[in-house]
Amino acid sequence: MVRPVAVAWLAAASLVAGQDRSQKDRLKALRRQRRDPSPSAALAARQRNATHQSSRTRAWPPPRLLEPLLPATVTRHVWAGGCCGLGHRTSRLMKLYVYAVSRGRHVLVDWGACVGTGVANLYAALFQDRTELAAVRTGKVPQAIRAPDCPDGTCASKGSWLDIGKRDGSFFPNEPPEEWLPPGVRVGHKKGDASHKNMFQKEWGMFMVHGAVLPYAEHFAAGMVAALRDEWRELLDDFIQKEFHRGAPPRGAARRGPHDRVHVVGVHFRLGNGEKFARMPTNHTHVVLRAAAGVKKVAAQLGYDRFRVLVATDDPVALEILRKHTDLDVFAREQWRPPAGAGIVFSSWRVKEVDKDKSVAAQKEMTGSADACLRNSADMLIDSLLLGYADALVLPVPSTFTVLPKVMAHSRGAPYCAFLGETWHAAGLHEEPIAMTCFRKDAKTGHASDWTVAVEPQGRASALGATFWH
C-alpha cells in the first residue's frame, strides 16, 4: 500500500489578492519603469550575443528573464546577510529578493567572509552585480546605501545606515521577514497539513513555485546564472559539455526517436557527513537505494531510453552506495570533500556536532588559502546549478540546497520529484512502497501538473545480507 503524501501540492493553494491590480499587472508596471543601460541589460546582451553552443546554459535562462524588473536608478535598499550553508543563503536570499523587488526595492548582499582568508564577501567573489542584486563593497571605498531616512536619501556606509535599516525594516542579517510574499499574496494549505507548513516552506521551498511567486523566483535564479563570474561560468559550461552528453551517438548517426538522446537525472542527497540534524535519515543505504529506484521509475515514465545520474551530495558515501549496489551510470563533479565524519558548512567550514579533530582539520584544509576557499565554495554552487540544468530531478531528503534547482527546473519545464513528508525514520520503512510526488510546468501553457509514483523497496535480505536494511 502506498504511503499517503503528507504535504499537498501547490495547485491546491489559495491566492488572495489584497490589491486592486494583479501580480501580472504589477510585474508589467515594474518592467515599464526600467531605464537602460543597466548592468542586467548588459548581461542579457552579452548572453544574446554569445555563440549558441549545445550547452544548456545557452538555452536557459532566456533573455526575457534577464530583463530587470526594477529601474536601474535605486531609490531604496534592503540589506541581505548570509548564514550557515549554501542552501540557507540562496533560499533566504531568494525570499528576500521576492520581498524587496515586489515592493520596489533593490538588494545589497553580504554573505560574509571565507573564514580565515582575505575574502571579505563570498557573494562578491562568486557573482557580478546586476540591477536588483549587488554585492556589499567593503574596504577603503564606501558603498552608498539608499533609504528615505538617510541624509538626502543616501547613507555613505553600512555603519551610518545600520540603525536606520533596523528601524525601518530594511536590514536582514539572516532570515527574511515573515511577510516575504508579494503584497496581497497569501498561500493557503489543505486542511490537515499545518504540522508540515514549516518544513514545506523552509526546507523544501515549494512556495517558490507558486503561481504568484515564480515570476520573481525565476528572475532571481536566472540572474544568479547570468551574473556568475566568468571563471565559475566556464567550469559550469565545461562540465555540462563533457558529462551531460557523454554516451551520445556520434554526430550524424541515425537516431531511433526523440527520446534517443542521453538524458540526465539529477539527485541530491543531504546526509550530513556526521552532522546531527533533524532530517538526517537513520539508514543512509536505504535512502540512497530507494532514490535509485525512484530514478529508474521516473526515467521509465518519461521515456528515457538512456540516461545518466548526476549526484550532488554532502557525503560521498552516497556515491559509494550507488556504484556498489546499482547498475546506474552515476557521475559527479570532481571536487574537494572533507574526510568522513567531518561535516561541512558553507564558508565557516565547522560543524560542532561532529568529531572535533576531523572538523578542525577539514576547516584548516578548506581555508588554507583564498583560492582554495573560493574554488571549494564555487564547487558547491556549481553543483546546485547543475541540478537545475538536469532533465529531471529526484529529491529524497528535504534541503534548502535544492530550492534554487527546483525553481530552475520549474521555469524550464523539467519535472522534479520529491518524497514529500517522508522522514526516513519510521520502523519497517524498507518493507513497503513509498509515495514520491512529481511536478512539472508545461512550457507552452504555463500550467503545472503533478502525479504520484509508488517507489517499491529495493533488494532482498537474501541478496544483500540479513542486516542490510536494519
C-alpha positions in Angstrom: 0.0 0.0 0.0 1.4 3.4 -0.9 2.0 5.7 2.0 -0.1 8.9 1.7 1.8 12.1 0.8 1.9 14.3 3.8 2.1 17.6 2.1 -0.4 19.0 -0.5 0.8 20.2 -4.0 0.6 23.9 -4.5 -2.1 23.5 -7.1 -4.5 23.4 -4.1 -3.0 26.5 -2.6 -5.2 29.6 -2.4 -4.2 33.0 -3.7 -5.8 36.0 -2.0 -5.4 39.3 -3.8 -5.3 42.2 -1.4 -4.6 44.9 -4.0 -6.6 46.3 -6.9 -4.2 45.1 -9.6 -3.0 41.6 -10.1 0.6 40.4 -9.7 0.8 40.2 -13.5 -0.1 43.9 -13.8 2.4 44.7 -11.0 5.2 43.0 -13.0 4.2 44.8 -16.1 4.3 48.1 -14.2 7.8 47.2 -12.9 9.0 46.5 -16.4 7.7 49.8 -17.7 9.9 51.6 -15.1 13.1 50.2 -16.4 15.8 52.6 -17.5 18.6 51.3 -19.7 21.5 50.9 -19.9 21.7 48.8 -16.7 24.0 46.0 -15.5 21.4 43.4 -16.1 20.7 44.7 -19.6 24.4 44.4 -20.4 24.4 40.8 -19.1 21.4 40.0 -21.2 23.0 41.5 -24.3 26.2 39.5 -23.6 24.3 36.3 -23.4 22.2 37.0 -26.5 25.4 37.7 -28.5 27.2 34.6 -27.2 27.9 31.7 -29.6 25.0 29.3 -29.3 26.6 26.0 -28.4 24.9 22.8 -27.2 25.5 23.9 -23.6 22.2 24.2 -21.7 23.5 27.4 -20.1 22.9 29.0 -23.6 19.3 27.7 -23.7 18.4 28.8 -20.2 17.9 31.5 -18.9 16.0 33.1 -21.9 16.6 36.8 -22.4 13.2 37.7 -21.0 14.3 36.5 -17.6 17.4 38.7 -17.7 15.5 41.9 -18.2 15.4 43.7 -14.9 12.1 44.1 -13.1 13.2 47.4 -11.4 14.7 50.6 -12.9 18.5 50.9 -12.6 18.1 54.1 -10.5 18.0 53.0 -6.9 15.5 54.6 -4.5 15.8 52.2 -1.6 17.9 49.3 -0.5 17.3 46.1 1.5 20.4 44.6 3.2 20.7 40.8 3.0 23.1 38.9 5.2 24.2 35.3 5.0 24.4 32.5 7.4 25.1 28.8 7.5 25.1 26.6 4.4 24.8 27.5 0.8 21.2 26.3 0.6 20.3 28.5 3.5 22.0 31.5 1.8 20.5 31.0 -1.6 16.9 30.2 -0.4 16.8 33.0 2.1 18.2 35.4 -0.5 15.6 34.3 -3.0 12.8 35.0 -0.5 14.3 38.4 0.3 14.6 39.2 -3.4 10.8 38.4 -3.8 10.1 40.6 -0.8 12.3 43.5 -2.0 11.6 43.6 -5.7 7.8 43.1 -5.3 8.0 46.3 -3.2 10.2 48.3 -5.5 13.5 47.9 -3.5 17.0 46.8 -4.6 19.1 44.3 -2.6 22.6 44.6 -1.3 24.1 41.2 -0.4 26.8 40.3 2.2 27.4 36.6 2.6 30.4 37.2 4.9 34.0 36.2 4.6 35.7 33.0 3.6 36.7 32.5 7.3 40.5 32.8 7.8 41.2 34.3 4.4 41.2 37.7 2.8 37.9 37.2 1.0 35.6 39.6 2.7 32.3 38.8 0.9 31.7 35.4 -0.7 28.8 36.7 -2.8 31.0 39.4 -4.4 33.6 36.7 -5.2 31.1 34.4 -6.9 28.8 36.9 -8.7 28.9 40.1 -10.6 26.4 42.9 -9.8 23.0 43.0 -11.5 20.3 45.7 -11.3 18.3 44.4 -8.4 21.1 42.4 -6.6 24.5 43.9 -5.8 27.3 42.8 -3.5 28.2 44.9 -0.5 31.5 46.6 -1.0 34.0 46.8 1.8 37.3 48.4 2.3 38.5 51.9 1.5 35.7 52.8 -0.9 32.4 53.1 0.9 29.2 52.0 -0.9 26.3 54.3 -0.8 23.1 52.8 0.7 19.8 54.3 -0.3 17.0 54.8 2.3 14.4 57.6 2.7 15.7 58.4 6.2 19.3 58.9 5.2 20.5 62.5 4.5 19.4 63.3 1.0 18.3 59.7 0.8 21.8 58.3 0.8 23.9 56.9 3.7 27.7 56.6 2.9 28.3 53.4 4.7 26.8 50.4 6.4 27.5 51.9 9.8 25.7 55.2 9.1 22.7 53.2 7.7 22.5 50.3 10.1 20.3 52.0 12.8 18.0 53.4 10.1 17.8 50.0 8.4 16.9 48.3 11.6 14.2 50.8 12.4 12.5 50.8 9.0 12.8 47.0 8.4 15.5 47.1 5.7 18.2 45.1 7.5 18.1 41.3 7.4 21.3 39.7 8.7 19.9 36.2 8.2 16.1 35.4 7.9 13.8 37.3 5.5 10.7 38.9 7.1 7.7 36.7 7.8 5.7 38.7 5.2 8.2 37.9 2.4 5.5 37.0 -0.1 4.5 39.8 -2.6 2.0 42.3 -1.3 -1.6 40.9 -1.2 -0.5 37.3 -1.7 -1.2 34.5 0.7 -0.5 30.8 0.1 -3.0 28.5 1.8 -2.8 24.9 2.8 -5.1 22.0 2.6 -6.8 21.2 5.9 -4.7 18.9 8.0 -1.2 19.7 6.8 -0.4 22.6 9.2 2.2 20.5 11.0 4.2 20.4 7.8 4.0 24.0 6.9 7.4 25.0 8.3 9.2 22.1 6.6 7.2 22.6 3.4 8.2 26.3 3.3 11.7 26.4 4.7 13.3 23.1 3.7 11.5 22.0 0.5 10.9 25.6 -0.6 7.9 24.6 -2.7 6.3 28.0 -2.1 8.8 29.5 -4.5 7.0 27.8 -7.5 3.6 29.2 -6.5 2.0 31.0 -9.5 2.2 34.4 -7.8 5.8 33.9 -6.6 7.5 32.1 -9.5 7.9 35.2 -11.8 10.1 36.8 -9.1 11.9 33.5 -8.1 12.8 32.5 -11.7 14.1 36.0 -12.4 16.3 35.6 -9.3 17.5 32.1 -10.5 18.2 33.4 -14.0 20.1 36.3 -12.6 22.3 34.0 -10.5 23.3 32.1 -13.6 23.9 35.2 -15.7 25.8 37.0 -13.0 28.3 34.1 -12.3 31.8 35.4 -12.6 33.5 34.1 -15.8 35.8 31.6 -14.1 32.9 29.8 -12.4 30.7 30.0 -15.5 33.4 28.3 -17.5 33.6 25.5 -15.0 29.8 25.1 -15.2 29.7 25.1 -19.0 32.7 22.8 -19.3 31.2 20.1 -17.1 27.9 20.2 -18.9 29.6 19.9 -22.3 31.7 17.0 -21.2 29.4 15.0 -19.0 25.8 15.8 -19.9 26.3 14.4 -23.4 28.6 11.5 -22.7 27.4 8.3 -24.3 25.5 10.2 -27.0 25.6 8.7 -30.5 28.3 10.1 -32.9 27.3 13.2 -34.7 25.4 12.3 -37.9 24.4 8.9 -36.6 20.9 7.7 -37.2 18.6 8.4 -34.2 15.9 6.0 -33.1 13.5 8.7 -32.0 13.0 11.9 -30.0 13.9 10.1 -26.7 17.2 8.6 -28.1 19.5 11.3 -26.6 21.2 10.7 -23.3 19.1 12.4 -20.5 20.4 13.5 -17.1 18.5 12.8 -13.9 19.8 14.9 -11.0 19.7 13.5 -7.5 20.7 15.4 -4.2 21.4 13.5 -1.0 21.5 15.5 2.2 23.1 13.1 4.6 25.3 15.3 6.8 28.7 13.6 6.8 28.5 13.1 10.5 26.4 16.3 11.2 23.4 15.8 13.5 20.2 17.4 12.2 16.5 16.6 12.4 16.2 15.5 8.8 19.2 13.1 8.9 18.0 9.6 7.7 18.5 6.7 10.1 19.6 4.4 7.2 21.6 6.1 4.5 21.8 3.0 2.3 18.0 2.6 2.3 17.6 6.3 1.3 20.1 6.1 -1.5 18.8 2.8 -2.9 15.2 4.0 -2.6 16.1 7.1 -4.5 17.8 5.0 -7.1 14.6 3.0 -7.6 12.8 6.3 -7.9 15.2 7.4 -10.7 14.6 4.2 -12.7 10.8 4.6 -12.3 10.7 8.2 -13.3 13.1 7.6 -16.2 10.8 4.9 -17.5 7.7 7.0 -17.1 9.4 9.9 -19.1 10.5 7.5 -21.8 14.2 7.9 -21.3 15.9 5.1 -23.2 19.3 6.2 -22.0 20.1 8.3 -19.0 22.9 9.2 -16.6 22.5 10.1 -12.9 24.2 13.3 -11.7 24.8 13.2 -7.9 25.2 16.2 -5.7 25.8 15.3 -2.0 27.3 16.5 1.2 28.5 12.9 1.9 30.4 10.8 -0.7 29.1 7.6 0.9 26.0 8.1 -1.4 28.2 7.7 -4.4 29.8 4.6 -3.0 26.5 3.0 -2.3 25.1 3.7 -5.8 28.3 2.4 -7.5 28.4 -0.7 -5.3 24.7 -1.8 -5.3 23.2 -0.4 -8.6 23.9 -0.5 -12.3 23.1 3.2 -12.8 25.5 5.3 -14.8 26.5 7.7 -11.9 28.6 10.7 -12.2 29.6 13.8 -10.1 31.9 16.7 -10.3 35.5 16.2 -9.1 35.9 18.4 -6.0 37.4 18.7 -2.6 35.5 16.8 0.0 36.1 16.7 3.8 37.1 13.4 5.3 34.3 11.1 6.5 32.6 12.3 9.6 34.0 15.9 9.4 30.8 17.6 8.5 30.7 20.6 6.2 29.0 24.1 6.4 29.5 26.7 3.7 32.1 29.4 4.5 32.6 28.7 8.2 33.6 25.1 7.5 33.0 23.9 11.0 30.3 21.6 12.4 30.2 21.4 16.2 28.3 18.1 16.4 30.9 16.0 14.6 34.4 14.8 15.5 36.2 18.0 16.6 39.6 17.0 15.4 38.3 16.0 11.9 36.2 19.2 11.7 39.1 21.5 12.6 41.5 19.7 10.2 38.9 20.0 7.4 38.5 23.7 8.2 42.2 24.3 8.0 42.5 22.5 4.7 39.5 24.3 3.3 40.7 27.8 4.2 44.4 27.2 3.7 44.3 29.9 1.0 41.7 32.3 -0.5 42.0 30.4 -3.8 41.2 27.1 -2.1 38.3 28.5 -0.2 36.8 30.2 -3.3 37.2 27.2 -5.5 35.7 24.8 -3.0 32.8 27.3 -2.3 32.2 27.6 -6.0 32.1 23.8 -6.4 29.0 23.7 -4.1 27.3 26.5 -6.0 28.1 24.8 -9.4 26.6 21.5 -8.1 23.4 23.3 -7.2 23.2 24.9 -10.7 24.0 21.7 -12.4 20.9 20.1 -10.7 18.9 22.9 -12.1 20.0 22.0 -15.7 19.2 18.3 -15.4 16.3 16.8 -17.4 14.6 15.6 -14.3 15.2 15.7 -10.5 14.7 13.1 -7.8 15.0 14.5 -4.3 14.7 12.2 -1.3 15.6 14.4 1.7 14.3 18.0 2.2 17.1 20.5 1.9 17.3 24.2 1.1 20.2 23.3 -1.2 17.6 22.2 -3.8 15.3 25.3 -3.7 17.3 27.1 -6.4 17.5 23.9 -8.7 13.7 23.4 -8.3 13.0 26.9 -9.4 15.3 26.5 -12.4 13.7 23.1 -13.3 10.1 24.5 -12.9 11.0 27.5 -15.1 12.4 25.2 -17.8 9.5 22.8 -17.7 11.7 20.0 -16.3 10.0 17.5 -13.9 11.1 17.3 -10.3 10.1 14.5 -7.9 10.3 14.6 -4.1 9.4 12.2 -1.2 7.3 14.9 0.4 6.5 14.3 4.0 8.9 11.3 4.4 11.1 11.5 7.4 13.1 8.3 6.7 12.8 7.4 10.4 9.8 5.1 10.5 10.3 1.4 11.6 9.6 -1.1 8.8 10.1 1.6 6.1 12.1 -0.8 4.0 9.2 -3.2 3.7 6.6 -1.1 1.9 6.3 1.2 -1.1 6.7 5.0 -0.6 4.9 7.7 -2.5 7.0 10.1 -4.5 5.3 13.2 -6.0 6.4 14.7 -9.3 5.7 18.2 -10.5 6.0 19.8 -13.9 5.1 23.1 -15.6 4.0 22.9 -19.2 6.4 25.2 -21.1 3.7 26.3 -23.5 0.7 26.8 -21.3 2.5 27.6 -18.0 0.1 25.3 -16.2 1.6 23.0 -13.6 0.6 19.4 -13.0 1.5 16.7 -10.5 1.4 12.9 -10.3 2.3 10.3 -7.7 4.8 7.5 -8.2 4.9 4.4 -5.9 8.5 3.5 -5.4 9.0 -0.1 -4.3 11.6 -1.3 -1.8 14.9 -2.4 -3.3 16.9 -5.5 -2.6 16.2 -8.6 -0.5 17.8 -9.8 2.7 18.9 -13.0 0.9 20.7 -11.0 -1.7 22.2 -8.1 0.3 22.6 -9.6 3.7 20.2 -10.1 6.6 21.2 -6.9 8.4 21.3 -4.8 5.2 18.0 -2.9 5.8 18.3 -2.5 9.6 
